[in-house]
Structure formats: structure tokens, C-alpha cells
């Protein structure tokens, strides 16, 4: 069984590995959506995979670290593509949430990245 929790954060960034005439080379911002997926067997008594509050307790401090920041200034996010952000979140959540199976980061309703581990 899979379950997920969705988080939102607002942040500015610029992509450093694109040509200078690429629109994403300029400072800009997004309201990012991050979806954290877990997978485990259904608890026979509670009839859930995990309490959503437990997932939020692990993930919210990680999301708060990103919210209302300039992402390029955060270690590991010097070129903060959606792909890099998804992996960055995974690396910080997985040790505390071993049932983590997927992190999705969307920078718009139409585009984003999915990270499922190495």
C-alpha cells in the first residue's frame, strides 16, 4: 500500500548550467509542490500505512528549510533543478523515513521531477 503527503514551498532560484540567454538563468521563483510517497503494509489495527502526522513531522522541517529562500544558497542546491531538489529532499528524509519510495517535485502544474532513490 502506498500513501503520500503533499507540501508546498515558495522559493527563488536560477539555473546555473544553462546558457545566459535561457530564461531560467535569470532569478525567478516558483510555488513548488513536493509529494512524499511511502510504501508499507497496511497496519491491521489502524487500517493505514502510517499516520500522516508522522510523515509530516519528518518532512516539514526539511520543507521549511527550503521555504522562502534563495535555493542556490543552500548547500547541495547550487543548481536547483526540480531533479536536484527532489534528490536533496530524499537524502534528508530517507534516514528518518525508511519506507520512503518516491519524492515528486513540481515547479509548475505542468512540469516536475520524480526521484525514487539510486
Biopython code that builds the backbone (N, CA, C, O; Angstrom):
import numpy as np
from Bio.PDB.StructureBuilder import StructureBuilder

atoms = [
    (1, "UNK", "N", (0.854, -1.167, 0.000)),
    (1, "UNK", "CA", (0.000, 0.000, 0.000)),
    (1, "UNK", "C", (0.901, 1.231, 0.000)),
    (1, "UNK", "O", (1.918, 1.269, 0.692)),
    (2, "UNK", "N", (0.523, 2.217, -0.769)),
    (2, "UNK", "CA", (1.237, 3.485, -0.804)),
    (2, "UNK", "C", (0.375, 4.575, -0.181)),
    (2, "UNK", "O", (-0.854, 4.534, -0.239)),
    (3, "UNK", "N", (1.055, 5.548, 0.414)),
    (3, "UNK", "CA", (0.400, 6.741, 0.929)),
    (3, "UNK", "C", (1.310, 7.921, 0.621)),
    (3, "UNK", "O", (2.510, 7.748, 0.410)),
    (4, "UNK", "N", (0.740, 9.113, 0.595)),
    (4, "UNK", "CA", (1.565, 10.290, 0.322)),
    (4, "UNK", "C", (1.043, 11.503, 1.066)),
    (4, "UNK", "O", (-0.118, 11.573, 1.470)),
    (5, "UNK", "N", (1.952, 12.460, 1.232)),
    (5, "UNK", "CA", (1.612, 13.755, 1.808)),
    (5, "UNK", "C", (2.178, 14.814, 0.867)),
    (5, "UNK", "O", (3.295, 14.675, 0.367)),
    (6, "UNK", "N", (1.411, 15.866, 0.629)),
    (6, "UNK", "CA", (1.820, 16.955, -0.253)),
    (6, "UNK", "C", (2.204, 18.172, 0.573)),
    (6, "UNK", "O", (1.522, 18.538, 1.530)),
    (7, "UNK", "N", (3.314, 18.789, 0.179)),
    (7, "UNK", "CA", (3.816, 20.003, 0.822)),
    (7, "UNK", "C", (3.997, 21.071, -0.253)),
    (7, "UNK", "O", (4.198, 20.757, -1.426)),
    (8, "UNK", "N", (3.925, 22.325, 0.157)),
    (8, "UNK", "CA", (4.186, 23.449, -0.744)),
    (8, "UNK", "C", (5.252, 24.330, -0.125)),
    (8, "UNK", "O", (5.325, 24.491, 1.093)),
    (9, "UNK", "N", (6.084, 24.902, -0.997)),
    (9, "UNK", "CA", (7.039, 25.904, -0.529)),
    (9, "UNK", "C", (7.300, 26.895, -1.652)),
    (9, "UNK", "O", (7.290, 26.546, -2.832)),
    (10, "UNK", "N", (7.531, 28.126, -1.257)),
    (10, "UNK", "CA", (7.843, 29.190, -2.202)),
    (10, "UNK", "C", (9.324, 29.489, -2.109)),
    (10, "UNK", "O", (9.871, 29.640, -1.017)),
    (11, "UNK", "N", (9.974, 29.575, -3.265)),
    (11, "UNK", "CA", (11.405, 29.834, -3.255)),
    (11, "UNK", "C", (11.832, 30.434, -4.584)),
    (11, "UNK", "O", (11.171, 30.267, -5.609)),
    (12, "UNK", "N", (12.955, 31.135, -4.535)),
    (12, "UNK", "CA", (13.575, 31.696, -5.727)),
    (12, "UNK", "C", (14.787, 30.859, -6.090)),
    (12, "UNK", "O", (15.411, 30.231, -5.234)),
    (13, "UNK", "N", (15.109, 30.863, -7.377)),
    (13, "UNK", "CA", (16.319, 30.176, -7.835)),
    (13, "UNK", "C", (16.672, 30.659, -9.223)),
    (13, "UNK", "O", (15.913, 31.380, -9.871)),
    (14, "UNK", "N", (17.833, 30.247, -9.656)),
    (14, "UNK", "CA", (18.248, 30.410, -11.038)),
    (14, "UNK", "C", (19.059, 29.192, -11.386)),
    (14, "UNK", "O", (19.749, 28.632, -10.534)),
    (15, "UNK", "N", (18.981, 28.779, -12.630)),
    (15, "UNK", "CA", (19.742, 27.615, -13.067)),
    (15, "UNK", "C", (21.095, 28.084, -13.603)),
    (15, "UNK", "O", (21.170, 28.945, -14.480)),
    (16, "UNK", "N", (22.134, 27.511, -13.067)),
    (16, "UNK", "CA", (23.489, 27.979, -13.367)),
    (16, "UNK", "C", (24.144, 27.238, -14.524)),
    (16, "UNK", "O", (25.206, 27.647, -14.993)),
    (17, "UNK", "N", (23.534, 26.163, -14.987)),
    (17, "UNK", "CA", (24.153, 25.349, -16.035)),
    (17, "UNK", "C", (23.465, 25.487, -17.387)),
    (17, "UNK", "O", (23.608, 24.628, -18.256)),
    (18, "UNK", "N", (22.727, 26.560, -17.556)),
    (18, "UNK", "CA", (22.074, 26.828, -18.837)),
    (18, "UNK", "C", (22.720, 28.065, -19.457)),
    (18, "UNK", "O", (23.342, 28.856, -18.749)),
    (19, "UNK", "N", (22.580, 28.239, -20.769)),
    (19, "UNK", "CA", (23.150, 29.436, -21.401)),
    (19, "UNK", "C", (22.567, 30.720, -20.802)),
    (19, "UNK", "O", (21.444, 30.722, -20.297)),
    (20, "UNK", "N", (23.319, 31.786, -20.862)),
    (20, "UNK", "CA", (22.890, 33.049, -20.243)),
    (20, "UNK", "C", (21.623, 33.614, -20.877)),
    (20, "UNK", "O", (20.928, 34.414, -20.249)),
    (21, "UNK", "N", (21.307, 33.211, -22.120)),
    (21, "UNK", "CA", (20.081, 33.708, -22.747)),
    (21, "UNK", "C", (18.873, 32.799, -22.463)),
    (21, "UNK", "O", (17.774, 33.070, -22.946)),
    (22, "UNK", "N", (19.065, 31.738, -21.695)),
    (22, "UNK", "CA", (17.947, 30.865, -21.300)),
    (22, "UNK", "C", (17.157, 31.567, -20.200)),
    (22, "UNK", "O", (17.754, 32.137, -19.286)),
    (23, "UNK", "N", (15.833, 31.538, -20.270)),
    (23, "UNK", "CA", (15.019, 32.273, -19.306)),
    (23, "UNK", "C", (15.268, 31.827, -17.867)),
    (23, "UNK", "O", (15.131, 32.629, -16.944)),
    (24, "UNK", "N", (15.630, 30.564, -17.663)),
    (24, "UNK", "CA", (15.848, 30.068, -16.304)),
    (24, "UNK", "C", (17.210, 30.451, -15.736)),
    (24, "UNK", "O", (17.500, 30.156, -14.577)),
    (25, "UNK", "N", (18.046, 31.103, -16.537)),
    (25, "UNK", "CA", (19.322, 31.594, -15.998)),
    (25, "UNK", "C", (19.111, 32.851, -15.161)),
    (25, "UNK", "O", (19.987, 33.255, -14.396)),
    (26, "UNK", "N", (17.943, 33.459, -15.315)),
    (26, "UNK", "CA", (17.607, 34.663, -14.556)),
    (26, "UNK", "C", (16.938, 34.280, -13.235)),
    (26, "UNK", "O", (16.266, 33.253, -13.140)),
    (27, "UNK", "N", (17.128, 35.102, -12.245)),
    (27, "UNK", "CA", (16.488, 34.879, -10.953)),
    (27, "UNK", "C", (14.971, 34.898, -11.131)),
    (27, "UNK", "O", (14.412, 35.821, -11.724)),
    (28, "UNK", "N", (14.317, 33.861, -10.605)),
    (28, "UNK", "CA", (12.862, 33.765, -10.671)),
    (28, "UNK", "C", (12.386, 32.859, -9.545)),
    (28, "UNK", "O", (13.198, 32.232, -8.865)),
    (29, "UNK", "N", (11.086, 32.789, -9.346)),
    (29, "UNK", "CA", (10.565, 31.983, -8.249)),
    (29, "UNK", "C", (9.404, 31.105, -8.667)),
    (29, "UNK", "O", (8.806, 31.273, -9.729)),
    (30, "UNK", "N", (9.112, 30.164, -7.788)),
    (30, "UNK", "CA", (8.014, 29.230, -8.001)),
    (30, "UNK", "C", (7.326, 28.952, -6.672)),
    (30, "UNK", "O", (7.915, 29.121, -5.605)),
    (31, "UNK", "N", (6.090, 28.532, -6.754)),
    (31, "UNK", "CA", (5.453, 27.839, -5.653)),
    (31, "UNK", "C", (5.621, 26.365, -5.988)),
    (31, "UNK", "O", (4.916, 25.825, -6.840)),
    (32, "UNK", "N", (6.560, 25.726, -5.308)),
    (32, "UNK", "CA", (6.871, 24.329, -5.559)),
    (32, "UNK", "C", (5.885, 23.435, -4.816)),
    (32, "UNK", "O", (5.407, 23.778, -3.735)),
    (33, "UNK", "N", (5.591, 22.286, -5.415)),
    (33, "UNK", "CA", (4.802, 21.249, -4.750)),
    (33, "UNK", "C", (5.722, 20.045, -4.588)),
    (33, "UNK", "O", (6.347, 19.604, -5.553)),
    (34, "UNK", "N", (5.806, 19.516, -3.379)),
    (34, "UNK", "CA", (6.588, 18.305, -3.122)),
    (34, "UNK", "C", (5.643, 17.243, -2.574)),
    (34, "UNK", "O", (4.928, 17.480, -1.600)),
    (35, "UNK", "N", (5.644, 16.076, -3.204)),
    (35, "UNK", "CA", (4.821, 14.959, -2.743)),
    (35, "UNK", "C", (5.759, 13.871, -2.251)),
    (35, "UNK", "O", (6.663, 13.440, -2.967)),
    (36, "UNK", "N", (5.534, 13.436, -1.024)),
    (36, "UNK", "CA", (6.358, 12.428, -0.377)),
    (36, "UNK", "C", (5.542, 11.133, -0.318)),
    (36, "UNK", "O", (4.483, 11.086, 0.308)),
    (37, "UNK", "N", (6.040, 10.095, -0.968)),
    (37, "UNK", "CA", (5.349, 8.807, -1.014)),
    (37, "UNK", "C", (6.055, 7.789, -0.134)),
    (37, "UNK", "O", (7.283, 7.715, -0.107)),
    (38, "UNK", "N", (5.262, 7.009, 0.583)),
    (38, "UNK", "CA", (5.777, 5.900, 1.368)),
    (38, "UNK", "C", (5.054, 4.629, 0.934)),
    (38, "UNK", "O", (3.984, 4.689, 0.330)),
    (39, "UNK", "N", (5.646, 3.487, 1.247)),
    (39, "UNK", "CA", (5.009, 2.213, 0.955)),
    (39, "UNK", "C", (5.317, 1.238, 2.077)),
    (39, "UNK", "O", (6.464, 1.103, 2.505)),
    (40, "UNK", "N", (4.293, 0.570, 2.540)),
    (40, "UNK", "CA", (4.440, -0.422, 3.593)),
    (40, "UNK", "C", (3.143, -1.219, 3.633)),
    (40, "UNK", "O", (2.184, -0.904, 2.927)),
    (41, "UNK", "N", (3.126, -2.229, 4.446)),
    (41, "UNK", "CA", (1.890, -2.989, 4.598)),
    (41, "UNK", "C", (0.903, -2.190, 5.447)),
    (41, "UNK", "O", (1.283, -1.343, 6.256)),
    (42, "UNK", "N", (-0.326, -2.480, 5.241)),
    (42, "UNK", "CA", (-1.394, -1.809, 5.980)),
    (42, "UNK", "C", (-1.396, -2.309, 7.423)),
    (42, "UNK", "O", (-1.408, -3.515, 7.671)),
    (43, "UNK", "N", (-1.383, -1.388, 8.356)),
    (43, "UNK", "CA", (-1.477, -1.765, 9.767)),
    (43, "UNK", "C", (-2.841, -2.412, 9.988)),
    (43, "UNK", "O", (-3.864, -1.783, 9.716)),
    (44, "UNK", "N", (-2.882, -3.659, 10.477)),
    (44, "UNK", "CA", (-4.173, -4.352, 10.589)),
    (44, "UNK", "C", (-5.129, -3.730, 11.608)),
    (44, "UNK", "O", (-6.346, -3.869, 11.481)),
    (45, "UNK", "N", (-4.594, -3.059, 12.598)),
    (45, "UNK", "CA", (-5.464, -2.446, 13.604)),
    (45, "UNK", "C", (-5.932, -1.058, 13.184)),
    (45, "UNK", "O", (-7.120, -0.744, 13.253)),
    (46, "UNK", "N", (-4.980, -0.227, 12.746)),
    (46, "UNK", "CA", (-5.316, 1.165, 12.412)),
    (46, "UNK", "C", (-5.828, 1.324, 10.987)),
    (46, "UNK", "O", (-6.449, 2.334, 10.657)),
    (47, "UNK", "N", (-5.569, 0.323, 10.139)),
    (47, "UNK", "CA", (-6.014, 0.353, 8.744)),
    (47, "UNK", "C", (-5.388, 1.498, 7.949)),
    (47, "UNK", "O", (-6.026, 2.097, 7.084)),
    (48, "UNK", "N", (-4.125, 1.785, 8.263)),
    (48, "UNK", "CA", (-3.370, 2.772, 7.488)),
    (48, "UNK", "C", (-1.937, 2.302, 7.360)),
    (48, "UNK", "O", (-1.495, 1.405, 8.078)),
    (49, "UNK", "N", (-1.217, 2.918, 6.439)),
    (49, "UNK", "CA", (0.196, 2.605, 6.256)),
    (49, "UNK", "C", (1.009, 3.278, 7.353)),
    (49, "UNK", "O", (1.865, 2.660, 7.986)),
    (50, "UNK", "N", (0.725, 4.544, 7.560)),
    (50, "UNK", "CA", (1.401, 5.338, 8.589)),
    (50, "UNK", "C", (0.553, 6.562, 8.871)),
    (50, "UNK", "O", (-0.135, 7.063, 7.982)),
    (51, "UNK", "N", (0.597, 7.029, 10.059)),
    (51, "UNK", "CA", (-0.103, 8.253, 10.426)),
    (51, "UNK", "C", (0.472, 9.404, 9.595)),
    (51, "UNK", "O", (1.684, 9.620, 9.600)),
    (52, "UNK", "N", (-0.373, 10.134, 8.893)),
    (52, "UNK", "CA", (0.099, 11.270, 8.105)),
    (52, "UNK", "C", (0.865, 12.261, 8.972)),
    (52, "UNK", "O", (1.803, 12.903, 8.501)),
    (53, "UNK", "N", (0.474, 12.388, 10.222)),
    (53, "UNK", "CA", (1.171, 13.305, 11.136)),
    (53, "UNK", "C", (2.629, 12.893, 11.336)),
    (53, "UNK", "O", (3.496, 13.750, 11.501)),
    (54, "UNK", "N", (2.903, 11.594, 11.323)),
    (54, "UNK", "CA", (4.288, 11.122, 11.451)),
    (54, "UNK", "C", (5.106, 11.503, 10.216)),
    (54, "UNK", "O", (6.263, 11.908, 10.330)),
    (55, "UNK", "N", (4.502, 11.371, 9.052)),
    (55, "UNK", "CA", (5.187, 11.761, 7.812)),
    (55, "UNK", "C", (5.478, 13.255, 7.841)),
    (55, "UNK", "O", (6.587, 13.687, 7.526)),
    (56, "UNK", "N", (4.477, 14.039, 8.219)),
    (56, "UNK", "CA", (4.643, 15.490, 8.286)),
    (56, "UNK", "C", (5.718, 15.886, 9.293)),
    (56, "UNK", "O", (6.486, 16.816, 9.045)),
    (57, "UNK", "N", (5.777, 15.193, 10.419)),
    (57, "UNK", "CA", (6.777, 15.524, 11.445)),
    (57, "UNK", "C", (8.199, 15.344, 10.919)),
    (57, "UNK", "O", (9.099, 16.097, 11.291)),
    (58, "UNK", "N", (8.400, 14.363, 10.066)),
    (58, "UNK", "CA", (9.724, 14.129, 9.477)),
    (58, "UNK", "C", (10.004, 15.129, 8.357)),
    (58, "UNK", "O", (11.100, 15.684, 8.272)),
    (59, "UNK", "N", (9.022, 15.353, 7.509)),
    (59, "UNK", "CA", (9.245, 16.127, 6.284)),
    (59, "UNK", "C", (9.142, 17.636, 6.450)),
    (59, "UNK", "O", (9.850, 18.372, 5.762)),
    (60, "UNK", "N", (8.289, 18.115, 7.335)),
    (60, "UNK", "CA", (8.064, 19.551, 7.433)),
    (60, "UNK", "C", (9.339, 20.343, 7.719)),
    (60, "UNK", "O", (9.531, 21.394, 7.108)),
    (61, "UNK", "N", (10.226, 19.893, 8.621)),
    (61, "UNK", "CA", (11.459, 20.663, 8.837)),
    (61, "UNK", "C", (12.334, 20.757, 7.582)),
    (61, "UNK", "O", (13.016, 21.761, 7.376)),
    (62, "UNK", "N", (12.317, 19.725, 6.755)),
    (62, "UNK", "CA", (13.083, 19.746, 5.502)),
    (62, "UNK", "C", (12.465, 20.761, 4.548)),
    (62, "UNK", "O", (13.178, 21.554, 3.934)),
    (63, "UNK", "N", (11.163, 20.736, 4.426)),
    (63, "UNK", "CA", (10.467, 21.689, 3.551)),
    (63, "UNK", "C", (10.639, 23.110, 4.072)),
    (63, "UNK", "O", (10.830, 24.041, 3.289)),
    (64, "UNK", "N", (10.573, 23.281, 5.385)),
    (64, "UNK", "CA", (10.752, 24.612, 5.971)),
    (64, "UNK", "C", (12.133, 25.182, 5.650)),
    (64, "UNK", "O", (12.299, 26.397, 5.541)),
    (65, "UNK", "N", (13.118, 24.304, 5.501)),
    (65, "UNK", "CA", (14.479, 24.761, 5.165)),
    (65, "UNK", "C", (14.511, 25.389, 3.767)),
    (65, "UNK", "O", (15.369, 26.224, 3.480)),
    (66, "UNK", "N", (13.575, 24.987, 2.898)),
    (66, "UNK", "CA", (13.514, 25.493, 1.527)),
    (66, "UNK", "C", (12.592, 26.697, 1.367)),
    (66, "UNK", "O", (12.788, 27.518, 0.471)),
    (67, "UNK", "N", (11.593, 26.802, 2.230)),
    (67, "UNK", "CA", (10.545, 27.796, 2.052)),
    (67, "UNK", "C", (11.066, 29.221, 2.200)),
    (67, "UNK", "O", (11.783, 29.539, 3.149)),
    (68, "UNK", "N", (10.696, 30.062, 1.256)),
    (68, "UNK", "CA", (11.056, 31.476, 1.232)),
    (68, "UNK", "C", (12.569, 31.689, 1.310)),
    (68, "UNK", "O", (13.067, 32.500, 2.090)),
    (69, "UNK", "N", (13.277, 30.932, 0.475)),
    (69, "UNK", "CA", (14.727, 31.067, 0.402)),
    (69, "UNK", "C", (15.153, 31.280, -1.041)),
    (69, "UNK", "O", (14.362, 31.161, -1.977)),
    (70, "UNK", "N", (16.436, 31.600, -1.183)),
    (70, "UNK", "CA", (17.099, 31.584, -2.482)),
    (70, "UNK", "C", (17.809, 30.242, -2.525)),
    (70, "UNK", "O", (18.863, 30.069, -1.914)),
    (71, "UNK", "N", (17.232, 29.298, -3.246)),
    (71, "UNK", "CA", (17.690, 27.912, -3.208)),
    (71, "UNK", "C", (19.169, 27.750, -3.535)),
    (71, "UNK", "O", (19.833, 26.888, -2.961)),
    (72, "UNK", "N", (19.693, 28.562, -4.445)),
    (72, "UNK", "CA", (21.094, 28.445, -4.849)),
    (72, "UNK", "C", (22.059, 28.629, -3.692)),
    (72, "UNK", "O", (23.212, 28.209, -3.785)),
    (73, "UNK", "N", (21.619, 29.244, -2.608)),
    (73, "UNK", "CA", (22.495, 29.475, -1.454)),
    (73, "UNK", "C", (22.505, 28.312, -0.463)),
    (73, "UNK", "O", (23.248, 28.342, 0.518)),
    (74, "UNK", "N", (21.685, 27.286, -0.711)),
    (74, "UNK", "CA", (21.624, 26.131, 0.178)),
    (74, "UNK", "C", (22.615, 25.082, -0.328)),
    (74, "UNK", "O", (22.642, 24.754, -1.514)),
    (75, "UNK", "N", (23.426, 24.564, 0.591)),
    (75, "UNK", "CA", (24.417, 23.562, 0.215)),
    (75, "UNK", "C", (23.735, 22.365, -0.455)),
    (75, "UNK", "O", (22.774, 21.801, 0.069)),
    (76, "UNK", "N", (24.253, 22.001, -1.613)),
    (76, "UNK", "CA", (23.685, 20.908, -2.393)),
    (76, "UNK", "C", (22.678, 21.351, -3.428)),
    (76, "UNK", "O", (22.251, 20.552, -4.261)),
    (77, "UNK", "N", (22.294, 22.611, -3.388)),
    (77, "UNK", "CA", (21.312, 23.144, -4.339)),
    (77, "UNK", "C", (21.894, 24.297, -5.155)),
    (77, "UNK", "O", (21.180, 25.240, -5.498)),
    (78, "UNK", "N", (23.155, 24.225, -5.458)),
    (78, "UNK", "CA", (23.799, 25.303, -6.211)),
    (78, "UNK", "C", (23.218, 25.443, -7.620)),
    (78, "UNK", "O", (23.236, 26.535, -8.187)),
    (79, "UNK", "N", (22.708, 24.355, -8.186)),
    (79, "UNK", "CA", (21.995, 24.372, -9.467)),
    (79, "UNK", "C", (20.644, 23.679, -9.239)),
    (79, "UNK", "O", (20.467, 22.519, -9.611)),
    (80, "UNK", "N", (19.691, 24.400, -8.623)),
    (80, "UNK", "CA", (18.479, 23.775, -8.107)),
    (80, "UNK", "C", (17.398, 23.482, -9.149)),
    (80, "UNK", "O", (16.363, 24.147, -9.195)),
    (81, "UNK", "N", (17.659, 22.482, -9.974)),
    (81, "UNK", "CA", (16.617, 21.993, -10.866)),
    (81, "UNK", "C", (15.605, 21.202, -10.028)),
    (81, "UNK", "O", (15.882, 20.859, -8.879)),
    (82, "UNK", "N", (14.464, 20.922, -10.590)),
    (82, "UNK", "CA", (13.477, 20.098, -9.875)),
    (82, "UNK", "C", (14.066, 18.734, -9.535)),
    (82, "UNK", "O", (13.790, 18.181, -8.470)),
    (83, "UNK", "N", (14.878, 18.193, -10.443)),
    (83, "UNK", "CA", (15.506, 16.897, -10.208)),
    (83, "UNK", "C", (16.446, 16.947, -9.009)),
    (83, "UNK", "O", (16.438, 16.050, -8.165)),
    (84, "UNK", "N", (17.247, 17.991, -8.941)),
    (84, "UNK", "CA", (18.202, 18.137, -7.836)),
    (84, "UNK", "C", (17.463, 18.361, -6.514)),
    (84, "UNK", "O", (17.855, 17.817, -5.482)),
    (85, "UNK", "N", (16.404, 19.155, -6.546)),
    (85, "UNK", "CA", (15.625, 19.402, -5.330)),
    (85, "UNK", "C", (14.983, 18.103, -4.831)),
    (85, "UNK", "O", (14.989, 17.834, -3.630)),
    (86, "UNK", "N", (14.434, 17.300, -5.740)),
    (86, "UNK", "CA", (13.809, 16.028, -5.346)),
    (86, "UNK", "C", (14.828, 15.109, -4.679)),
    (86, "UNK", "O", (14.531, 14.501, -3.651)),
    (87, "UNK", "N", (16.009, 15.004, -5.246)),
    (87, "UNK", "CA", (17.044, 14.158, -4.638)),
    (87, "UNK", "C", (17.504, 14.737, -3.303)),
    (87, "UNK", "O", (17.748, 13.984, -2.359)),
    (88, "UNK", "N", (17.626, 16.052, -3.208)),
    (88, "UNK", "CA", (18.043, 16.721, -1.966)),
    (88, "UNK", "C", (17.051, 16.415, -0.844)),
    (88, "UNK", "O", (17.454, 16.109, 0.278)),
    (89, "UNK", "N", (15.756, 16.500, -1.150)),
    (89, "UNK", "CA", (14.732, 16.177, -0.154)),
    (89, "UNK", "C", (14.855, 14.709, 0.254)),
    (89, "UNK", "O", (14.842, 14.391, 1.443)),
    (90, "UNK", "N", (14.974, 13.825, -0.720)),
    (90, "UNK", "CA", (15.110, 12.387, -0.448)),
    (90, "UNK", "C", (16.248, 12.121, 0.541)),
    (90, "UNK", "O", (16.073, 11.398, 1.522)),
    (91, "UNK", "N", (17.400, 12.706, 0.276)),
    (91, "UNK", "CA", (18.579, 12.459, 1.117)),
    (91, "UNK", "C", (18.351, 12.868, 2.566)),
    (91, "UNK", "O", (18.950, 12.281, 3.467)),
    (92, "UNK", "N", (17.520, 13.835, 2.807)),
    (92, "UNK", "CA", (17.272, 14.315, 4.161)),
    (92, "UNK", "C", (16.100, 13.608, 4.844)),
    (92, "UNK", "O", (16.028, 13.562, 6.072)),
    (93, "UNK", "N", (15.193, 13.065, 4.051)),
    (93, "UNK", "CA", (14.019, 12.406, 4.611)),
    (93, "UNK", "C", (14.241, 10.899, 4.803)),
    (93, "UNK", "O", (13.815, 10.334, 5.810)),
    (94, "UNK", "N", (14.894, 10.262, 3.855)),
    (94, "UNK", "CA", (15.028, 8.803, 3.856)),
    (94, "UNK", "C", (15.601, 8.235, 5.162)),
    (94, "UNK", "O", (15.094, 7.217, 5.634)),
    (95, "UNK", "N", (16.632, 8.840, 5.770)),
    (95, "UNK", "CA", (17.152, 8.263, 7.019)),
    (95, "UNK", "C", (16.112, 8.207, 8.146)),
    (95, "UNK", "O", (16.160, 7.315, 8.993)),
    (96, "UNK", "N", (15.188, 9.148, 8.154)),
    (96, "UNK", "CA", (14.151, 9.203, 9.199)),
    (96, "UNK", "C", (12.853, 8.516, 8.788)),
    (96, "UNK", "O", (11.982, 8.250, 9.617)),
    (97, "UNK", "N", (12.743, 8.238, 7.507)),
    (97, "UNK", "CA", (11.506, 7.655, 6.971)),
    (97, "UNK", "C", (11.900, 6.520, 6.013)),
    (97, "UNK", "O", (11.820, 6.682, 4.796)),
    (98, "UNK", "N", (12.322, 5.379, 6.559)),
    (98, "UNK", "CA", (12.845, 4.302, 5.709)),
    (98, "UNK", "C", (11.852, 3.730, 4.707)),
    (98, "UNK", "O", (12.262, 3.083, 3.743)),
    (99, "UNK", "N", (10.558, 3.953, 4.909)),
    (99, "UNK", "CA", (9.541, 3.459, 3.974)),
    (99, "UNK", "C", (9.320, 4.420, 2.800)),
    (99, "UNK", "O", (8.422, 4.210, 1.985)),
    (100, "UNK", "N", (10.137, 5.470, 2.718)),
    (100, "UNK", "CA", (10.068, 6.419, 1.604)),
    (100, "UNK", "C", (10.347, 5.686, 0.296)),
    (100, "UNK", "O", (11.307, 4.922, 0.200)),
    (101, "UNK", "N", (9.502, 5.922, -0.716)),
    (101, "UNK", "CA", (9.716, 5.281, -2.017)),
    (101, "UNK", "C", (9.808, 6.277, -3.172)),
    (101, "UNK", "O", (10.303, 5.937, -4.246)),
    (102, "UNK", "N", (9.334, 7.507, -2.956)),
    (102, "UNK", "CA", (9.300, 8.445, -4.075)),
    (102, "UNK", "C", (9.152, 9.865, -3.565)),
    (102, "UNK", "O", (8.419, 10.128, -2.612)),
    (103, "UNK", "N", (9.865, 10.780, -4.220)),
    (103, "UNK", "CA", (9.699, 12.212, -3.984)),
    (103, "UNK", "C", (9.405, 12.850, -5.334)),
    (103, "UNK", "O", (10.161, 12.678, -6.290)),
    (104, "UNK", "N", (8.317, 13.575, -5.404)),
    (104, "UNK", "CA", (7.965, 14.313, -6.617)),
    (104, "UNK", "C", (8.066, 15.796, -6.297)),
    (104, "UNK", "O", (7.522, 16.258, -5.294)),
    (105, "UNK", "N", (8.757, 16.535, -7.143)),
    (105, "UNK", "CA", (8.842, 17.989, -7.005)),
    (105, "UNK", "C", (8.327, 18.608, -8.296)),
    (105, "UNK", "O", (8.830, 18.320, -9.382)),
    (106, "UNK", "N", (7.322, 19.458, -8.164)),
    (106, "UNK", "CA", (6.774, 20.189, -9.305)),
    (106, "UNK", "C", (7.056, 21.667, -9.124)),
    (106, "UNK", "O", (6.821, 22.235, -8.058)),
    (107, "UNK", "N", (7.565, 22.283, -10.185)),
    (107, "UNK", "CA", (7.780, 23.727, -10.146)),
    (107, "UNK", "C", (6.636, 24.474, -10.819)),
    (107, "UNK", "O", (6.524, 25.695, -10.707)),
    (108, "UNK", "N", (5.797, 23.729, -11.512)),
    (108, "UNK", "CA", (4.585, 24.278, -12.109)),
    (108, "UNK", "C", (3.596, 23.129, -12.232)),
    (108, "UNK", "O", (3.971, 21.971, -12.045)),
    (109, "UNK", "N", (2.345, 23.428, -12.541)),
    (109, "UNK", "CA", (1.381, 22.332, -12.707)),
    (109, "UNK", "C", (1.749, 21.389, -13.858)),
    (109, "UNK", "O", (1.308, 20.240, -13.891)),
    (110, "UNK", "N", (2.553, 21.879, -14.791)),
    (110, "UNK", "CA", (2.876, 21.101, -15.979)),
    (110, "UNK", "C", (4.222, 20.392, -15.935)),
    (110, "UNK", "O", (4.478, 19.530, -16.775)),
    (111, "UNK", "N", (5.092, 20.724, -14.986)),
    (111, "UNK", "CA", (6.443, 20.161, -15.053)),
    (111, "UNK", "C", (7.016, 19.888, -13.661)),
    (111, "UNK", "O", (6.728, 20.586, -12.689)),
    (112, "UNK", "N", (7.829, 18.854, -13.616)),
    (112, "UNK", "CA", (8.463, 18.482, -12.353)),
    (112, "UNK", "C", (9.338, 17.269, -12.549)),
    (112, "UNK", "O", (9.630, 16.866, -13.675)),
    (113, "UNK", "N", (9.758, 16.685, -11.424)),
    (113, "UNK", "CA", (10.666, 15.545, -11.456)),
    (113, "UNK", "C", (10.254, 14.541, -10.385)),
    (113, "UNK", "O", (9.654, 14.892, -9.369)),
    (114, "UNK", "N", (10.594, 13.283, -10.647)),
    (114, "UNK", "CA", (10.320, 12.187, -9.722)),
    (114, "UNK", "C", (11.651, 11.538, -9.361)),
    (114, "UNK", "O", (12.432, 11.181, -10.243)),
    (115, "UNK", "N", (11.911, 11.386, -8.053)),
    (115, "UNK", "CA", (13.122, 10.695, -7.596)),
    (115, "UNK", "C", (12.708, 9.495, -6.760)),
    (115, "UNK", "O", (11.904, 9.612, -5.835)),
    (116, "UNK", "N", (13.272, 8.335, -7.099)),
    (116, "UNK", "CA", (12.927, 7.095, -6.402)),
    (116, "UNK", "C", (14.154, 6.428, -5.775)),
    (116, "UNK", "O", (14.123, 5.233, -5.479)),
    (117, "UNK", "N", (15.196, 7.166, -5.578)),
    (117, "UNK", "CA", (16.409, 6.609, -4.974)),
    (117, "UNK", "C", (17.407, 6.212, -6.038)),
    (117, "UNK", "O", (17.130, 6.268, -7.237)),
    (118, "UNK", "N", (18.567, 5.813, -5.573)),
    (118, "UNK", "CA", (19.652, 5.464, -6.522)),
    (118, "UNK", "C", (19.400, 4.189, -7.270)),
    (118, "UNK", "O", (20.222, 3.782, -8.091)),
]
sb = StructureBuilder()
sb.init_structure("model")
sb.init_model(0)
sb.init_chain("A")
sb.init_seg("    ")
for serial, (resi, resn, name, xyz) in enumerate(atoms, 1):
    if name == "N":
        sb.init_residue(resn, " ", resi, " ")
    sb.init_atom(name, np.array(xyz, "f"), 0.0, 1.0, " ", f" {name:<3s}", serial, name[0])
structure = sb.get_structure()
